[in-house]
Amino acid sequence: MTDNQRIALITGASRGLGRNTAIHLAEKGVGVVITYLSNKNEADTALKEIEAKGSKAVALRLDVSKSDTFEVFKQRFGQSLRETWGREDFDYLVNNAGFGIAKSILETTEEDFDKLVNAQFRGLFFITQKLIPLLKDGGSIVNISSGLTRFALGNNAAYAMTKGGIEVFTRYLAKELGRRQITANSVAVGATETDFGGGMIRDNPEYHKLISSIVALGRPGKPDDIGRMIASLLSDDNHWINAQRIEVSGGQLI
């Protein structure tokens, strides 16, 4: 029996912004498949939070830096869609998985650069390519970018470069998938209180104060500021928004 519940796949959603997005989508009645890299306990806890909202949820392991595993992941994902929802397709793809390396240009090694590119740029391109055939016509893709593609803060060149590439890729997705009525947008996240970067914005009072001083609304973002916005963007109310870079930063460095 086919379940008519809409389904989202969110990469890197066992914690942080991905997890928050999953919870807000579940509140809107969307079924969720989350991926995690290594912390299955965190993923299981996230599943319980999502299911507490009344939605079905599945957690699958995915290493977005290893494209040679993507075909197996696609098969496992397809199996989960069939077993949990009785469907062969899904509605929303949120490419969220990633990490940061905070080093100056002179300090960034080739190994650092390759890790960032493999996970956040090359991996995002090819996991999206692999999953497009399963994405339902009329669906949506959201790629998570960064405010650092607009403003330059120290020690983020390589990271920001990968995010800039994601924004260009997003516009091409919108162009090529438009014939299927699939939208693609990038959400550029400003400084936010998560454990990203070791939780520096959340846990370091001096850095928190610094960020607050350069945001028009006077504080760093919170996960709810981001997850709620992404869930709203994926709703039918916003389906005419396409090929856009949408910054969610509270007005950082304006």
N, C-alpha and C positions, 0 to 999 in steps of 0.2 A: 504493500500500500504506500502510495506516495504521500509524503508530508509536505504541505504547502508552506511551511515556515521558511522564511528566507534564511540564507546561510552565508556566513562570513568566514573567511580564512584570514587569520592575523598571525604574521610571523613574529617570533620573539615576544610572545604575549604571556609568559609565565609571571612577569613582573612589570613594574614601571608603566609607561604610557600604553604599551600594548595590552596589558592586563586591564587597565582602566578603560580603554576603548572597548574591550570585550564585555565588560560589565555594563557599560552604557548601552551597547547594542543589545545585550540580553534584556535590559529594561524595556527596550522597544520591541521585544518579541522576536529578535533575530537569533537563530541558532549559531553557535560559534565553534570553529575548529581553531585551536591555538597550537603554536609550535613552541618548542623549547629546545635548548641545546644540551644542557647537562644536568639541570636541577629538576629532577622529576617530582620531588616533594613539593617544590614551588608550583609546578604545573598542576599537580593534584589539588593543591589548595585553591588555585585559581579556578579549577573546574567546579569545586564546591561552591565558590562565590557566584559563579555564572549560573549554576543549576539552581541556586537559592533564589534567583530572579525568575525562575520558571522556564528557562530555556534549556534545550539540550546542548551538550557540549562534549567535545572530544579533544584530547591532547595527543599530538604526534611529535616525535623527535625530528629535528631538521637542522643540519649544519649548512647555513647559506654560503659558506666559503668553499664548499665541496660540490661543484656542479655535477660530478660524476655520480652523485647519489640522488639526483633529482628525479630520474625516471622511476626509481624504486619508491621514492616519496610520493610521486604522482599516483602510482598504483595503490599505495596504502591509503592515500587520501581518497581516491575513488572508491575504494572498498568501504571506508568509513561513511562516505556519503550514501552508499547503497544500504549499508547495514543500519545506520542511525536514522536516515531520513527517507530512504527508498528512492533516492534521486541519483542521477548521473551527472548533475551539474551543480554549480553554486552561484551566488549572486554578487558577492563583494570580496575583493582581494585587498588587504591592507599590508603593504610591505613595510614592516616596522623594524625587523631584526637588524641589529648593528651594534657598534661600539665606537668609542673614541680613543684616539691617541693624542695626548696633548704635548706636543714637542715643537720646537721652533724648526724652521726650514733647515738650518744647519745641523740640528740634532737628529732629524728624521732619517732613519736608516732605510735601505732598500727593503729589508724585512718588514719594517713598520709599514712602509708604503704598500707593499704587496698584500699584507694582511688586510689593510683597509680596502684596497681595490677589490680583492677577492670576495670579501664578505658583503661590502656595501654597494658595490658598483657592478662588477662582473656577475656576482651571485644574484643580485636583484634582477639584472637583465635576463639571465637564463632561467631562473625559477619562474619569472613572469611568462617568458616564452613557453615554458613547459606547461603552465597551467591555463593559458589563454583558451585552448580548445575545450576546457571544462567550464569556462566562465559563461554563464547564461547570457544570451542576447538581452540587451537592456540593463546589464549589470554595471558595476563601477569598480574602478581601481583607485586606491589612494596610496601614494608613495610618500613616506615620511622624509622630509628634508630638514633644513636648519636655517635659522636666521643668519647664520654665518656665511651664507651665500650672498647676502646683501651688505652686511657690515663685517669689518675685519677686526677680530680680537686676537691677541697674541697666541702663538703656539697651536694654531688650528689649520694651517694651510692644507695639509694633505687630506685631513678629514673634510674640510669645506669643499675641496676639489671634487671629492666623490659625490657630495651632495649636489653640487652644481651640475654634475653629469646626470644625476637622477632627475633634476628639473627639466633638462633638455629631453631626456628619454620620455618623460611624462607627456610632453607636447606631441612627440611622435606617436606615442600610444594612442592619444586622443585622435590624431589624424588617421591612423591606420585602422582603428577599431570603430570609428564613427559609423561606418556602414552597418555595423551590428548594433548601433545605438548604445554602445558601451562608452561610458565617460572615464576620463583619467585626469586626476588632479594631484598636485603635490601640496602637502601641508608643511610649511616651514616653521619649525618649533623654536621659540625663543628660550631663554634661560628658564629652566623649570626645576622645581624641587623634587628630584628623584634620586635614585642611587647611581645614575649615570655619572661617569667620571669620578667614581668613589664617593658620590653624594656630597660633593664640595658645595654646591649651591644650597642644598638643604641643611648641611651640618656645620658649615664654617660661617660663624657670625659675621666676620669681617667681609667675606666675599658676598654673603647674603645682603649686607648693607650696601656694598658697592653696586651690585646688580639693581637693587631697589632704587638707587640714585639715578640710574640711566633708563628706567622704564617709566613711561608716562603715567601709568596707573600706580606706580609707587611700590611695586613688589615683584618678585619673581613669579612665574606661573606655578600653578599646582596641577597635578595630574588630571584632576577633574576639569580644569580649564581646557585641556587638550582632548581628552577622551570624549567629553560631551560634544565638543565641536565636530570631531570626526564622525561620531554617530549621527549628528544632525546633517552633515554633508552627504552622508550616504542615504538619507531619507529621500522619498519621492519629491518632497518639497524643493529639493536642491538639484534635481537631475539635469536641469538646464545649465548648470555650472560645469564647464568643461575646459580642459587645457589650461587651467589656471594654477598659478603659484599663490597660495593663500598663507599669509604669515599670521601666526597665532603667538603673539609675543607681548601683548599688553601695551604695545608702542615702545619697543626697545630701540634706543639710539635713533630717535626721529628728530 
